[in-house]
């Protein structure tokens, strides 16, 4: 049984998080090796003089992230090979056949179900950060700079990703890009220099992403998604793009067993995992699950952005990659367009450093949860035959439609009512149940019941009192 030597500071609060962080760092640092059995929760709680529930919460968090496994009769152990570091750079990726893009467009509450409510963009605090930049940065800072991004932003982002996403990243491993789309394109460009890439992608997946991946030279291999996320048993290819925090469009979270299996798949074949940290900021019913990159920073390439947290129009994102791959991506960014606008980078660094980003996320998390609850409650009351999924996180819900409901007709009816809706059929490679995606970020809570009642009328052809 391992002696854990966990240090906690009772004055800081968040004891479960401190325990989880201490264990996570011990696993990453190699002090707790793969297969090490941890003390029972009751024993560790006694040693640390905390309640057993606090230790249970810490263990559950690390099981969800894939650092630990827990089995009846065996106890809790460090995941086998969780800290293994294979030599060399992750290998290349693939191409695949896309899903057609014939989604109906429509909007009052947003052009896409994934769009945030831009009326809540923190204009004043962002303006304060921009003013700070313009009055403090030296003139030379506005010249052509490092295409990988300004050092101040990479420093702040590295700290943020370590603290909030449990990432294992340093500033030198980060490249600032114009969003996740550009980040994925650059990574695929680098990985595909040696040979054609076979890239596994989730099925269903965003139909907007498919052309981007193909243009980057990848041959796409669809892999089914079920209630536990990507079906790792069906994986093939040289690399995979995955959205483990909140899959689009189904909204499922990659389960702990699947996370562990995905790591084994990557190490067994010297393959790369391209992690799109989609919707990770907005998790409503439990703490966010740490990113996959924190489990295997030498296998996983993490991409993220501020598009959902703040605004897509800022075009600010990042790629966290192993050192040699990060350097190759940085060079590729320089060859493409010389890097991102520096004023916005300095402003985001200041926004992170002064707590503006965290404060904005806390505010929007509360508001989006209120809007989600209003929509889900209205669906349950007015349309109980519709199965609602993917509600634990993100800015959209996934609705499986009852027999006889047509995706396109439902989408048009919802859009006429001001709901941001898309059919799922065009996102599928393989047949699946009729479903639509509905965004709630721009749907005011007091409008949810009215919109759902209207949808009921349109789909049933009957009046509602």
Residue pairs with C-beta under 8 A, 6 or more apart in sequence:
1 37
1 38
1 39
2 32
2 36
2 37
2 38
2 39
4 22
4 23
4 26
4 32
4 38
4 39
4 44
4 47
6 18
6 19
6 22
6 23
6 48
7 18
7 22
8 15
8 18
8 19
8 22
8 48
8 50
9 18
12 18
15 50
15 54
16 54
16 55
16 57
16 58
16 61
17 58
17 61
17 287
19 48
19 50
19 54
19 55
19 58
20 58
20 61
20 62
21 166
23 32
23 38
23 58
23 62
23 67
23 68
24 62
24 65
24 67
24 166
24 290
24 294
26 32
27 67
27 78
27 82
27 83
28 83
28 168
28 294
30 83
32 38
32 78
33 78
33 83
34 78
34 79
34 80
34 81
34 82
34 83
34 84
35 77
35 78
35 80
36 77
36 78
37 74
37 75
37 76
37 77
38 44
38 59
38 68
38 75
38 76
38 77
38 78
39 47
40 75
40 76
41 52
41 55
41 56
41 59
41 76
42 52
42 55
44 55
45 51
45 52
45 54
45 55
48 55
59 68
59 70
59 76
61 287
61 289
61 290
62 68
63 69
63 70
63 76
63 256
64 256
64 289
64 290
65 166
65 256
65 259
65 289
65 290
65 294
65 295
66 79
66 82
66 256
66 259
66 260
66 263
66 292
66 295
67 78
67 79
67 82
67 290
67 295
68 76
68 77
68 78
68 79
69 76
69 77
69 79
69 80
69 256
69 260
70 76
70 77
71 77
79 260
79 263
79 295
81 263
81 264
81 267
82 260
82 263
82 295
82 296
84 267
84 296
85 298
86 267
86 270
86 298
86 299
88 270
89 322
89 324
89 325
90 191
90 239
90 266
90 270
90 271
90 272
90 273
90 298
90 299
90 301
90 322
90 325
91 191
91 238
91 239
91 269
91 270
91 271
91 272
92 191
92 192
92 194
92 195
92 197
92 238
92 239
92 272
93 188
93 191
93 192
93 197
93 198
93 199
93 218
93 237
93 238
93 239
93 241
93 272
93 274
94 196
94 197
94 198
94 199
94 200
94 218
94 219
94 220
94 221
94 237
94 238
94 239
95 196
95 197
95 198
95 199
95 213
95 214
95 217
95 218
95 219
95 220
96 198
96 199
96 200
96 201
96 210
96 213
96 214
96 218
96 219
96 220
96 221
96 222
97 220
97 222
97 429
98 207
98 210
98 211
98 214
98 220
99 204
99 205
99 207
99 210
99 426
99 427
99 428
99 429
100 207
100 426
101 207
101 208
101 210
101 211
101 426
102 426
103 207
103 411
103 422
103 423
103 426
104 408
104 411
104 412
104 415
104 421
104 422
104 423
105 111
105 415
106 411
106 412
106 414
106 415
106 416
106 420
106 421
107 415
107 418
107 420
108 418
108 419
108 420
108 442
109 418
109 419
109 420
109 439
109 441
109 442
109 443
110 117
110 420
110 439
110 441
110 442
111 420
112 420
112 422
112 439
113 249
113 395
113 396
113 420
113 421
113 422
113 437
113 438
113 439
114 248
114 279
114 308
114 394
114 395
114 396
114 439
115 312
115 395
115 420
115 439
115 441
115 442
116 307
116 308
116 309
116 310
116 311
116 312
116 364
116 395
116 441
116 442
117 364
117 367
117 368
117 441
117 442
118 311
120 363
120 364
120 367
121 310
121 311
122 310
122 356
122 360
125 351
125 356
125 359
125 360
126 310
126 347
126 351
126 356
128 356
129 347
129 348
129 350
129 351
129 354
129 356
130 343
130 347
132 347
132 350
133 343
133 346
133 347
133 350
134 343
137 346
141 150
141 342
141 346
142 342
142 343
144 338
144 339
145 339
145 342
146 330
146 339
147 330
147 331
147 333
147 334
147 338
147 339
148 154
148 174
148 175
148 176
148 326
148 329
148 330
148 333
148 339
149 174
149 175
149 176
149 318
149 339
149 340
149 345
150 176
150 342
150 345
150 346
150 349
151 171
152 345
152 346
152 349
153 176
153 345
153 346
153 348
153 349
153 352
154 171
154 172
154 174
154 176
155 171
155 349
156 348
156 349
156 352
156 353
157 171
157 174
157 176
157 318
157 349
157 352
158 169
158 170
158 171
158 173
158 174
159 352
160 352
160 357
161 167
161 169
161 291
161 302
161 304
161 320
162 168
162 169
164 288
165 277
165 280
165 288
165 290
165 291
165 293
165 294
165 302
165 304
166 290
166 291
166 294
167 290
167 291
167 293
167 294
167 297
167 302
167 320
168 293
168 294
168 297
169 293
169 297
169 302
169 320
172 323
172 326
173 297
173 320
173 321
173 322
173 323
173 326
174 318
174 319
174 320
174 326
175 183
175 186
175 318
175 319
175 321
175 326
175 329
175 330
175 333
176 316
176 317
176 318
176 339
176 340
176 345
177 183
177 186
177 303
177 317
177 318
177 319
177 333
177 340
178 315
178 316
178 317
178 340
179 305
179 307
179 312
179 315
179 316
179 317
180 276
180 278
180 303
180 304
180 305
180 307
180 317
181 209
181 212
182 317
183 303
183 305
183 317
183 318
183 319
183 329
184 209
184 212
184 213
184 216
184 241
184 274
184 276
184 303
185 212
185 215
185 216
186 319
186 329
186 332
186 333
186 336
187 274
187 301
187 303
187 319
187 321
187 325
187 329
188 197
188 199
188 213
188 216
188 217
188 218
188 274
189 216
189 217
189 332
190 325
190 328
190 329
190 332
191 197
191 238
191 239
191 272
191 325
192 216
192 217
192 218
196 217
196 219
197 217
197 218
197 219
197 238
197 239
198 218
198 219
198 221
198 236
198 237
198 238
198 239
199 213
199 218
199 219
199 220
199 221
199 237
199 238
199 239
199 240
199 241
199 274
200 220
200 221
200 222
200 223
200 235
200 236
200 237
200 239
200 240
200 241
201 209
201 210
201 213
201 220
201 221
201 222
201 223
201 240
201 241
202 222
202 223
202 225
202 230
202 241
202 242
202 243
202 247
203 222
203 223
203 224
203 225
203 428
203 429
203 430
204 225
204 249
204 250
204 424
204 427
204 428
204 429
204 432
205 222
205 248
205 249
205 427
206 248
206 249
206 427
207 426
207 427
209 241
210 220
213 220
213 241
214 220
221 236
221 237
222 429
222 430
223 230
223 231
223 234
223 235
223 236
223 240
224 230
224 231
224 234
224 430
225 231
225 247
225 250
225 252
226 252
227 252
228 252
228 254
228 255
228 257
228 258
229 242
229 244
229 247
229 252
229 253
229 254
229 255
229 258
230 240
230 242
230 244
230 247
230 254
230 258
230 262
231 258
232 258
232 261
232 262
232 265
233 261
235 262
235 265
237 271
238 269
238 271
238 272
239 271
239 272
239 273
239 274
240 262
240 265
240 271
240 272
240 273
240 274
241 274
241 276
242 254
242 262
242 273
242 274
242 275
242 276
242 292
243 275
243 276
243 277
243 278
243 279
244 253
244 254
244 259
244 275
244 289
244 291
244 292
245 253
245 254
245 277
245 278
245 279
245 280
245 283
245 288
245 289
245 291
245 393
246 252
246 253
246 278
246 279
246 280
246 282
246 283
246 390
246 392
246 393
246 394
247 253
247 254
247 278
247 390
248 278
248 279
248 394
248 396
249 390
249 396
249 398
249 422
249 424
249 427
249 435
249 437
250 389
250 390
250 398
251 389
251 390
251 391
251 392
251 393
251 394
251 396
251 397
251 398
252 389
252 390
253 289
253 392
253 393
254 262
254 292
259 292
259 295
262 273
262 292
263 292
263 295
263 296
263 299
265 271
266 272
266 273
266 296
266 299
266 300
267 296
267 299
271 299
272 299
272 300
272 301
273 292
273 296
273 299
273 300
273 301
274 300
274 301
274 303
275 291
275 292
275 293
275 300
275 301
275 302
275 303
276 303
276 304
277 291
277 302
277 303
277 304
278 308
278 394
279 308
279 393
279 394
279 395
280 288
280 291
280 304
280 393
281 288
281 308
281 309
281 361
281 365
282 308
282 364
282 365
282 368
282 393
282 394
282 395
283 289
283 392
283 393
284 365
284 368
284 369
284 372
284 391
284 392
284 393
285 392
286 392
288 393
291 300
291 302
292 300
292 302
293 300
293 301
293 302
293 320
297 320
297 322
298 322
301 319
301 320
301 321
301 322
301 325
302 318
302 319
302 320
302 321
303 317
303 318
303 319
303 320
304 317
304 318
305 316
305 317
305 318
306 314
306 316
306 317
306 348
307 314
307 317
308 395
309 357
309 360
309 361
309 364
310 357
310 360
314 344
314 348
315 340
316 340
316 344
316 345
316 348
319 326
319 329
320 326
321 329
333 339
348 357
350 356
351 357
368 395
368 440
368 441
370 445
371 440
371 441
371 443
371 444
371 445
371 448
372 391
372 397
372 440
373 445
374 440
374 443
374 445
374 446
374 448
374 449
375 397
375 438
375 440
375 443
375 448
375 452
376 388
376 391
376 397
377 448
377 449
378 448
378 449
378 451
378 452
378 453
379 386
379 388
379 397
379 399
379 452
380 388
381 449
381 452
382 449
382 452
382 453
382 455
382 456
382 464
383 452
383 455
383 456
383 459
385 402
386 399
386 400
386 401
386 402
387 399
387 400
388 397
388 398
388 399
389 397
389 398
389 399
389 400
390 396
390 397
390 398
391 397
395 439
395 440
395 441
396 437
396 438
396 439
396 440
396 441
397 437
397 438
397 440
398 424
398 435
398 437
399 435
399 436
399 437
399 438
400 433
400 434
400 435
401 407
401 410
401 433
401 434
401 435
401 436
405 434
405 459
406 434
407 423
407 424
407 425
407 434
407 435
407 436
408 423
409 459
410 421
410 423
410 434
410 436
410 455
410 459
411 421
411 422
411 423
411 436
413 455
413 458
413 459
414 421
414 436
414 438
414 451
414 455
415 421
416 458
417 451
417 454
417 455
417 458
418 443
418 447
418 451
419 438
419 439
419 443
419 451
419 455
420 438
420 439
420 442
420 443
421 436
421 437
421 438
421 439
422 436
422 437
423 435
423 436
424 432
424 434
424 435
424 436
424 437
425 432
425 434
440 448
443 451
453 464
456 464
457 463
457 464
